[in-house]
Amino acid sequence: MHYYTEANAIRLDPLGLKQLEVPKNHRQPSIVFYGDSRAAQWPKPSWVAGESLNLGIDDQTTEQVLLRFNDHFAQIRPKVVVIQVGINDLKAIPLFPLSEDKIVETCKENIGKIVSLCRERGAHVVVTTIFPVGKLPIGRRMVWSDRVAPAIDSVNHFILSLGSDDVTVFNTTTILTGKDGILISAYSRDFLHLSAAGYERLNEKLRDQIDLLLQAAIATNPASNRK
């Protein structure tokens, strides 16, 4: 019954627009976290001055995140957008093995489009690599495959190529994995999601980059910070 209800809820609101309401007082947030559940669970770094806004929605694919962009960003012009998205596309590969190449390429294309839309809004983009997964639990073995790991690597390789003057690539893999290439257990809440310690570690590493970006945004457009 739960899955039937959930499936029909998605049909009624496929982009998740009704799940989020962007407050009117967030016209110029310092930082927006944007993407899927991994973005939704990302806490505001304690060192960030000014308002932050989280526009992550659980279970969303890159297609859904892309298609809701114009609605959720219509009234805001953030200084920095942090993007984390892609795992929900790639975890579908075991279910649709014949579509693997298409799933991977579509994931890359959508991430590229999301980055471009953020840049058009005048934001500096911090695009994160897809978080690594943890140790495969028994309950997921029937719906997982060895093909997901190379797919994540392929998309992350694409993400690493996106760096530019107004796009910072944040390589989360090197921060969150151990020597075995698996998500460090202390940073894992479950197979797909990070613990509070994992996000704390990411925020520590992100601090210098974000501080520099916000200082640059203030220097470029100081009047915007008085709105």
C-alpha positions as CSV (number, residue, x, y, z in Angstrom):
1,M,0.0,0.0,0.0
2,H,2.9,2.4,0.8
3,Y,4.5,1.9,-2.6
4,Y,1.2,2.2,-4.4
5,T,0.5,5.5,-2.5
6,E,4.0,6.8,-3.2
7,A,3.8,5.9,-6.9
8,N,0.5,7.8,-7.3
9,A,1.9,10.8,-5.4
10,I,4.8,11.0,-7.9
11,R,2.3,10.9,-10.8
12,L,0.4,13.8,-9.3
13,D,3.5,15.9,-8.6
14,P,6.3,14.3,-10.7
15,L,8.7,17.3,-10.2
16,G,8.2,17.6,-6.5
17,L,7.0,21.2,-6.8
18,K,4.5,20.8,-4.0
19,Q,7.1,19.5,-1.6
20,L,9.0,22.8,-1.4
21,E,7.9,26.3,-1.0
22,V,10.6,28.9,-1.6
23,P,10.2,31.7,1.0
24,K,9.9,35.2,-0.4
25,N,12.5,36.5,2.0
26,H,15.1,34.3,0.3
27,R,15.6,36.5,-2.8
28,Q,19.4,36.6,-2.4
29,P,20.5,33.6,-0.3
30,S,24.2,33.2,0.2
31,I,24.0,29.5,-0.6
32,V,21.5,27.1,-2.1
33,F,21.9,23.3,-1.8
34,Y,20.2,21.8,-4.8
35,G,19.6,18.2,-5.9
36,D,18.3,14.9,-4.5
37,S,18.1,13.5,-0.9
38,R,21.8,13.8,-0.5
39,A,21.5,17.6,-1.1
40,A,18.3,17.7,1.0
41,Q,20.2,16.3,4.0
42,W,23.2,18.6,3.7
43,P,23.2,21.0,6.7
44,K,24.1,24.6,6.4
45,P,27.7,25.1,7.3
46,S,28.1,26.9,10.6
47,W,30.6,29.2,9.1
48,V,28.3,30.6,6.4
49,A,27.3,34.2,7.0
50,G,23.8,35.1,5.6
51,E,20.8,33.1,4.6
52,S,21.0,29.6,3.1
53,L,18.3,27.6,1.3
54,N,18.0,23.9,0.8
55,L,16.2,22.8,-2.4
56,G,17.0,19.1,-2.3
57,I,14.1,16.6,-2.7
58,D,14.3,12.9,-1.8
59,D,14.5,10.3,-4.6
60,Q,14.8,12.7,-7.5
61,T,16.7,12.0,-10.7
62,T,18.7,14.5,-12.7
63,E,15.7,14.8,-15.0
64,Q,13.4,15.9,-12.2
65,V,15.9,18.3,-10.7
66,L,16.5,19.9,-14.1
67,L,12.8,20.3,-14.9
68,R,11.9,22.0,-11.7
69,F,14.8,24.5,-11.8
70,N,12.9,27.4,-13.4
71,D,10.1,27.1,-10.9
72,H,12.2,26.9,-7.8
73,F,14.7,29.5,-8.9
74,A,12.2,32.0,-10.3
75,Q,12.3,34.4,-7.4
76,I,15.9,33.8,-6.1
77,R,19.4,34.7,-7.3
78,P,21.8,32.9,-5.0
79,K,25.5,33.8,-4.8
80,V,26.5,30.1,-4.7
81,V,24.6,26.9,-5.7
82,V,25.9,23.5,-4.4
83,I,24.7,20.7,-6.6
84,Q,24.6,17.0,-5.5
85,V,22.6,14.8,-7.9
86,G,22.9,11.6,-10.0
87,I,22.7,8.5,-7.8
88,N,19.0,8.0,-8.4
89,D,19.6,7.8,-12.2
90,L,22.5,5.3,-11.8
91,K,21.0,3.1,-9.2
92,A,18.3,2.2,-11.9
93,I,20.9,0.5,-14.1
94,P,20.4,-3.0,-12.6
95,L,16.7,-2.6,-13.3
96,F,17.2,-1.5,-16.9
97,P,20.5,-3.0,-18.0
98,L,19.9,-2.6,-21.7
99,S,19.5,1.2,-21.1
100,E,22.8,1.6,-19.2
101,D,24.5,3.7,-21.8
102,K,21.5,6.0,-22.2
103,I,21.1,6.4,-18.4
104,V,24.7,7.4,-18.0
105,E,24.7,9.8,-20.9
106,T,21.4,11.4,-19.9
107,C,22.7,11.8,-16.3
108,K,25.7,13.7,-17.7
109,E,23.7,15.9,-20.0
110,N,21.2,16.9,-17.3
111,I,24.0,17.7,-14.8
112,G,25.6,19.9,-17.5
113,K,22.3,21.7,-18.1
114,I,21.7,22.3,-14.4
115,V,25.1,23.8,-14.1
116,S,24.5,26.1,-17.1
117,L,21.1,27.2,-15.7
118,C,22.8,28.1,-12.4
119,R,25.4,30.1,-14.2
120,E,22.7,32.0,-16.2
121,R,21.2,33.0,-12.8
122,G,24.5,34.7,-12.0
123,A,25.5,32.1,-9.3
124,H,28.9,30.5,-8.8
125,V,28.4,26.8,-9.0
126,V,29.9,24.2,-6.7
127,V,29.2,20.9,-8.5
128,T,30.0,17.9,-6.4
129,T,30.9,14.5,-7.6
130,I,28.4,11.8,-6.9
131,F,28.9,10.6,-3.3
132,P,30.4,7.2,-3.0
133,V,28.2,4.4,-1.7
134,G,28.8,2.3,1.4
135,K,29.1,-1.5,1.9
136,L,26.4,-3.3,-0.1
137,P,23.8,-4.7,2.4
138,I,22.2,-8.0,1.8
139,G,18.8,-6.4,1.2
140,R,20.0,-4.5,-1.8
141,R,21.9,-7.3,-3.6
142,M,18.8,-8.3,-5.7
143,V,18.5,-4.7,-7.1
144,W,22.2,-3.7,-7.4
145,S,24.9,-4.6,-9.8
146,D,28.6,-4.2,-10.4
147,R,27.8,-1.9,-13.3
148,V,26.8,0.9,-11.0
149,A,30.3,1.6,-9.8
150,P,31.8,2.2,-13.3
151,A,28.7,4.3,-14.1
152,I,29.4,6.5,-11.1
153,D,33.1,6.8,-12.1
154,S,32.0,7.8,-15.6
155,V,29.7,10.5,-14.5
156,N,32.2,11.8,-11.9
157,H,34.9,12.0,-14.6
158,F,32.5,14.2,-16.6
159,I,31.8,16.3,-13.6
160,L,35.5,16.8,-13.0
161,S,35.7,18.3,-16.5
162,L,33.2,21.0,-15.8
163,G,35.5,23.3,-13.7
164,S,35.8,26.9,-14.9
165,D,36.1,30.5,-13.5
166,D,32.5,30.3,-12.2
167,V,32.2,26.5,-11.6
168,T,34.1,24.8,-8.8
169,V,34.3,21.0,-8.9
170,F,34.2,19.5,-5.4
171,N,35.6,16.0,-5.4
172,T,33.8,14.3,-2.6
173,T,35.2,10.9,-3.4
174,T,38.7,11.6,-2.2
175,I,37.2,13.0,1.1
176,L,34.7,10.3,1.9
177,T,36.3,7.0,0.8
178,G,39.0,4.8,2.4
179,K,41.7,2.9,0.7
180,D,39.2,0.3,-0.4
181,G,37.3,2.9,-2.4
182,I,34.2,2.4,-0.2
183,L,32.5,5.1,1.9
184,I,34.2,5.3,5.3
185,S,31.8,3.7,7.8
186,A,32.0,6.7,10.2
187,Y,30.6,8.9,7.3
188,S,27.8,6.4,6.4
189,R,24.3,6.7,7.7
190,D,23.2,3.9,5.3
191,F,24.3,2.5,2.0
192,L,23.4,5.6,0.0
193,H,23.4,8.4,2.6
194,L,25.9,10.2,4.7
195,S,26.0,10.5,8.5
196,A,26.3,13.9,10.3
197,A,30.0,13.2,10.5
198,G,30.2,12.8,6.8
199,Y,28.5,16.2,6.1
200,E,30.7,17.8,8.8
201,R,33.7,16.5,7.0
202,L,32.5,17.9,3.7
203,N,31.7,21.3,5.2
204,E,35.2,21.5,6.6
205,K,36.7,20.9,3.2
206,L,34.3,23.2,1.5
207,R,34.9,26.1,3.9
208,D,37.9,27.8,2.2
209,Q,36.3,27.5,-1.3
210,I,32.9,28.9,-0.2
211,D,34.4,31.7,1.8
212,L,36.5,32.8,-1.2
213,L,33.4,32.6,-3.5
214,L,31.2,34.6,-1.2
215,Q,33.9,37.3,-0.8
216,A,34.2,37.5,-4.6
217,A,30.4,37.8,-5.0
218,I,30.3,40.6,-2.4
219,A,33.2,42.4,-4.1
220,T,31.6,42.1,-7.5
221,N,28.1,43.2,-6.5
222,P,28.1,44.8,-3.0
223,A,24.7,46.4,-3.5
224,S,23.0,43.0,-3.8
225,N,23.9,42.2,-0.1
226,R,21.7,45.1,1.1
227,K,18.5,43.8,-0.5
